[in-house]
Amino acid sequence: MPRSLLSHIDNYCTQIYAVSDAEIRKLRHDPTELLTRAIQPMIWLLLFGEVMAQVRGLASGDGRYLDFLAPGILAQSILFAAIFYGIAAIWERDLGVLHRYMVSPAPRSALVLGKAISSAARGLSQALMVYLLAALLGISIRTDPLDLVAVAGLIALGSGLFSTFSLIIACMVKTRERFMGIGQVLTMPIFFASNAIYPIDIMPRWLKAISLANPLTYQVDALRALMLVGGTSKYGLATDSAVLAVITSFLVMIAARIYPRLTT
């Protein structure tokens, strides 16, 4: 490989790291955010999970409903944390931070990827909380190192996908009030039109079609196969990963193109 190309790749990775490191430092300075975000998955697993476990047919196969629910709640936590990530970009614009990013020589895609990686760090912190809670509830969780690494990769993909989608929305609406309204409208349909809390097989046909076009469905499907003892993937891990990677790449290209518009 030519030395100039290696140098270009190294510079590009350095720029991504600089942006992600700046975002992760914010998280380290405000650890209470992690604790507050842990409340939501606790409520879903302890209250919703225990109640809905009494309803027959919600869990696929012969496993417990709590086991079925845990990966879906992890994916939900990632979605809810990432989908409002774009509001931070609006804050950065109002504080003048975004303008400094825009005048830097870093490619716009490096800025977008840096923010996606920092969102992945938040997603991994959510995963730790869900894993700890799952252990306390006696959920059959895999602890093989390879499975944990694969789960971390899926979390990074899902966080990057939804945070980039959030950034695109922020670039289009440009105000915090409109962004919050749109974010609240989008999260529930994405969550409920997936296999997070019930299997696709019990959905009506029209909802099945929507679910198959929903990237959260493929993240949950892969998480169930990798998180649970005896878990399986309905679509295959290769398909799940490919769908998430392709959608994320597509969204990064769109976000990199329209990101500068947020400053105008």
Secondary structure as UniProt FT lines:
FT   HELIX           3..29
FT   HELIX           32..43
FT   HELIX           44..49
FT   HELIX           50..52
FT   TURN            53..54
FT   TURN            56..57
FT   TURN            61..62
FT   HELIX           65..83
FT   TURN            84..85
FT   HELIX           86..95
FT   HELIX           97..102
FT   HELIX           108..136
FT   TURN            137..138
FT   HELIX           145..173
FT   HELIX           176..192
FT   TURN            193..195
FT   HELIX           200..202
FT   HELIX           205..212
FT   HELIX           215..227
FT   TURN            229..230
FT   HELIX           237..258
FT   HELIX           259..263
//
